[in-house]
């Protein structure tokens, strides 16, 4: 496949956008309110905006756009690392091959069951399964068996995993078909950085050295029949402005070639990791100010795409960027295999990176509930076929919100009854009451009220 990322073009685009005229900036902001998205050139102008007043307008626009598309809901999930063996030597990753101090682990199927049980007993319904890249200890067959094993685990109080998304090294079309048959949701893969020279430096050995194979992986996934794919960049490896434009070019190419852009874009910032020199001293650190700005600009540029925030960020920073465009978050995360059911006193020596938010799931849910966000464990779109182009047809005009808000309430109600602490349950019931009064119109209000009653009476997995 042809390499569609042109470094020179991106650099020229950013250079031409320097010192933008305030009127031009406001014209672009006004266009963003139309929910049609922005071109890379228009995004470049916003990225080059340094005026505090205009930056404030950018953040306010992103807040409204996120509210118009997704409402106040935040989807929650947990990452499940099943192995940390890796043949790559990425300089920013704790799993890298040359890290001799890392405790290498590949979970057995019985250990994976215990991990899933622990997650279900906290209330999780959605997982992101991932591992290092290793032909023997993290083979495709092993990964497929792990997915199938996780789906079979059931615990008390209706505990079950309803959707597993996967983050796996680039596959061929026939291999993506194998993964797809397990009933997964989204296939996720980060380019890490779109800057070719930096990519080569940071990936000195291993199969991940192949920039183009990684770049074209999401095209192969869609060719294999995967409806939803996710992309991302690890901010801090190269100039964040360059990588934002790289993400937008990737999104546009997917839409042009496959008819559907990315279902999600992830925006992790580089965090320290054991014996990972680029993580200990980031080559291009991204300030909190710039991080908030890049989240907002991505939301304006691709309003229909879900945006994922991990527990790399601190609770305070997570709270600040939720309203700027984030629609999915991890919570109660561990990045070491076996981290959910075993003692974590030495977890750092098996982990991929440090965590900024180590709060348990219930504490995160209480916090976001008190801030007016509706926590969601919804998986309805996957199960009803609202994926790929069908999802985008609803998301682009903002129609997906009527499903998102409603199903969020149902899954949140389940959580409150089955898993929440008394304080979280009280806050959650109060938020649901307020939403019934102020959010839903008469006909939808009756539907929601009737189904909430069914949940109160013991019915589970209710969705529309």
N, C-alpha and C positions, 0 to 999 in steps of 0.2 A: 504494500500500500504506500502511496505517496505521502511523504512527510508534509503535513499542512501547517506546521508551526514554523513561521519565518522570523527568526530572531531580529534580523535587520528591519523588517517591516514593523514589528512591535516597538523596537527602539525608536524608529522614525515617528511612529504614531505618538508615542509619549513625548518626544522632543518637540513635535509641532504643536502639542497641546499645552506647552508651558506658558505660564502667565496668562491664563484665559481671561477674556473679558467677562465682567460680572453679568452683563445682560445675556451673553451666550450661555453662561452657567445656568441662569434662571430659566432660559428657554428649554434647556435639556431637562431640568427638574420638572418643568411643566409637562414636557412630553412623557416623562416617567409616570406621572399621575394617570396617564391614559391606559396603563397596564399592558402596553404593547412591547415593552422592553427597550433596550438601548443598544446601539452598535458599539463595537470596541472603540471606535473613534470618539463617540460621545462619552463612553465610560472613561476614556483617557483624560478628557477635559475635567471630569469630576475628580479623578485621581490626582490631578495636578492642582486642584484647588486648595490653597493654604489659608485663605481668609476664614477667620473663626465664625463670622456671621453666616457666610455662605455654607460653611461646613455644617453649621447648625441647621440650615435649611435642608441640606442633604439628609441629615439624620431624621428630621421630622418627616420628610417625604417617604423615606424607607419605612418608618413606623406606620404611616397610614397605608402604604401599599401592602405591608405584611398583614395588617388588620383587614384590609379589603379582600385579600385572597384567602387567608387562612383563619381569620378571626383571632380569638385569644387562646387557641389551643396549642399545646406543646406535646408532641408524641415522645414517649419515653421508651428506651431500650437499654439493654446491657450488652457489652462486648463479651464474647466467650472465646478466650484463647485456648486452643487445644494442644498446641505444640510450639516450642521456641527453637527447634533445630533450624538452621538456615545455611545455605551455601553462598549467600550473598555477603558482601562485605561493606554494606552501606555505612558511611562514616557517622551518621546521625542516629543509628539504631542500636539498642542494647542487644538485639538478637544477632548482630553481625557475626560472621564466621570466626573472625580473629579475636573475639571477646572470650578469652580463656577463663575468666572468672565467673561467667554466667552458669548458673545451674540449669543444665539442659533437661527438658522434660517433654515427653510426648504422652499425653494421657491415654490410658486404656479406655475401652468402651464403658467399663464399670465406673471408672473415675469420671468420665463425661456424664454418666447418669447422675452421679452424686453432685456434680457441678450444677446440672440443670435442676435437680431437686432443690438445691439451696436457693437458686434464683427464683423458682416457682413459689417457694415458701415466703419470699419477700414480696411477691405479687407481680413479677415480670411475666409478660406474655410475648414479648418480641426480643429476639437476639440478633446480634451480628457475630457470626462465627468466623474466626480467622486464625492463621498460624504462620510460621515462617515458611520459607521455600526450601524444601529438601526432598530429593527424589525418593528417598526410602522412609524417613521418619515423618514426612508430611505429604505422602503420595495422594494422588487424586482418589484412589480407591479408599484410602483411610479417611479422607475428608468426606466423601459420600457416605460412608458407613457412620461417621460421626453425626452428620445431619439426620440420617434416618433414626439413629439412636436417640437423639435429642427430641425428635418429634414424638417418640413413643412414651416418653416419661410423663407420668401422671402422678400428681400428689393430692393430698387432701384439700378440701375447700375448693374443688374445681381447678386445682393448679394444673396448668398445661401451657406449652409453648405453641402459639397459634401462627407465628410467622418467623422464619429464620432468613435473614439477609446474609450474604456472604461476601467476605473480602479475601480474595485468593489471587495468587500470581497469575499472569497472563496465560490463557489456555488457547487451544485450537478450537475450531467450530464444533467438531465432534465431541470434544471434552466438555464444552459449555452445554451441549445437549444432555450429557450425562448428569451434570449438576442440575439442570433445569427439571429433569424428571423427578427429582426428590421433592419438589414442591416448594422450592425457595422463592423468596420475593425478589429483592433487588440484588444485582451483582455490582459490587463496589470495587473500584481500583483507583488509587491516586497516582498521578504522574510525578508527584513530589515537587519537582520544579520543571518548568517548561523551557528553561534556558539550557541550550544544548551543552555548552562548555561546562557550566556548573554541574549539570547532570553527569557528565563524564568524570569529573573530578570526584564527585561524591559517591560514585559507584565504580570503584576501581577494579572489582572482580566479581564474578558470578553471573548468572543468566540475566540479572536485572540490568546489566550494562547495556542491553539492547534497548535503546530509547524508542525506536520505532515499533518494536514488538509490543511494548507497553502502551504506547500512544494509540495503537490500532486495536487494542484488545476489546474495547467496548463496541467497536464496529463488529468484531467477530461474535461477541456475545449476542448482539441483536440479530445477526445473521442466523445464529443458532436458535432463535425463537425466544430469547430472554426479552420480555417486554420493558422492564425497568432497569436502567443502569445508573450508577452513581460515579461521579468523578470528584477529584479534589487536589489540592496542593498543600504542601507542608510549608507554611509561611515562616520565613526566617532563613531559608536556604539561599534565596536570591532576592533581589529587589521585589517587594510585594506588588508593586504596580505592574511589573512585567508579568508576574504570575497570575494576577487578576485578568489581564488581557489574554494570557494563554488559556485560562479556563473558559473565557467567553468565546475564543476562537474554537476551542474544542467543542463547546456546546453547540455552536452554530454549524460546525462540520457534521456533528451527529444528526442534527435536524435536517441538514441538506441531504446527506447520504442515506439516512435510515428513516427519515420522516418523523422522528421523535428525538427531542433533545434529552438531556440527562434528567432523570427523576429526582436526583439529589446532587447537591454540591457540598462537600465537606470543607471546613475552614480551620483545621488544626494549626496551632502555633507550636514551634519547636520547643520542647522541654528537655531538661537534662536526662541522660540515660547512662547507665553503667558502661564505662570504657568506650564511649562514643564521642570522639573529639569534636565533631561538628555540633553535637547537641550540648556539650559542656560549654562550648564557646561558639554560639551561633554566628555564622558568617554575615548575616544581614538581619539583626534583631528587629522585630516589629514592635513599636511602642503601643501602649494601650490606645492612645489617640488614633493612630493609624489603623489599628485593628478594628476599632469601631467604624471607622470610615470605610474600610474595605468591605466589611459585612454589609453596610448600608448600600454601597454602590453595587455590589453583586445582587442584592435584593431588587434594586431598581432596574438593573440590566436584564435579569432573568426572573421576573416576578412570579412565574408559574412553577419554578423549581423549588423543591424542598431544600432547606439549608440545615446542615447538621453541625452541632457544636458538641465537642467531647468534654470529658472531665479533665483535660489538660489545663483548662482555665480555672481560676479561682472562683469561689462562689460569688464574690463581688463583681468580677468581670462578666460572669455568666448572666447575672441579673441585669447588667447594663445592656448586653447585646440581644437578649431575648426579644425585646420589642423592636429591634432594628432589622429583623428579617429571619431570625432563627425559628424553624418549625419542628425540629427534632433534636432531642438531647439524650445523651447517655447519662445514667445515674447509678450510684452505688458500684462503680466500675472497679475491676481489677485487670491488670495487663500482664499478669503472670499465670501460666497454666496451673489450674488447681487452686486458684486464689479465693474462690468463693466458699469452699468447704474445709479448707485446711488452715492451719495457723499461718498468719501473714507476717510474723515477726521479722523474717528475712526475705520478704517478697521482692525487695529491690533487686536481689541477685538472680531473679528469674524473670524480671519484668522487662517490657519493651521500652518504657519511659516512665518518668515520674508523673504523679497525678497532682493536679491543683485543687480538685474538689474531691475530698475523701468521705463526704457525708453519706450515710446510708440512704436508701431509696425513700423511706418514709419521711426523713428530714427534708430531703429535696422537695418532695411533693407538698409538704406543709408550707415550705417557703414559697414555692411558685403559686400555690393556691392563695396564700395571703396577699400576693401581689396581683391577683386577678386573672392569672392564667389558668386554663382548664387542663389538667393533666389527662393525657389520652394514651390508651394501650390498643387503639383501634387497629384492626387488620381487615376491615370489611372490604376495602377496595380490591385487595388481592383476591379475596374469596368470591367476589361478585363480578370479577372481570373488568373492574374500573382501573385498568393498567395501561401502560404504553400510550398510544394515541387517544384511547378513550378517556384516560385520566387527563391528558393535556387539553382535550376539548372541553373538559369541565373546569380545569384549573385556570386556563388562560383568561376567560371572562369572569373568573371569580365565583363560578357556580359550585365548585367543589366544597365551598364553605358550609353549605346547607347539610352536606353529609358529614363533614369533619366535625362540626360543632355538636351535632346530634349524637353521633357515635362516640365522641369523646365523653359526653355526659354518661352514656350507658356503661362504658368501660371504667370510668372513674367511680361510678356508683358501685360496681362490682368490687373494685379495690377497697373502697371505704367499708363495705360490709365484711369483706373476707380477710383483709390484711392490715388496715390502717390502725394506728394508735388512736386512743380516744380524742386527743387534741386535734389530730389530722382529720378524723372523722367529723368532728364538730365543724371545723373550718370548711371541709369539703361539702357537707350538707348545706351549709350557709351559702356557699358559692352556687351550688346547683339551684337552690331556691331563688337566688337573685337572677340567675340566667332564665329560669322559667318565667319570671316576672318581666324581665326587660329584654331578653334576646329573641325568644321564639314568638312568632305570630300565632294567632288563635288556633289555626288548624294544626300547625306543627307542635304547638304547646300541648294539645290533647294527645297527639301521638307519643310525644316524649313522656308525658305524665302517665299514660297507660302502660308504657313499657317499663318505666321506672317502678311501677307497682308490681309488675311481673318479676323484676329483679329482687324487689323486697320480699316477694313470696318464694324466692329460691331459684327462679329461672336464671340461667347464665348464658353467655355468648349471644347476647341480643344485639342486633345491628340492622341497619337499613341500607 
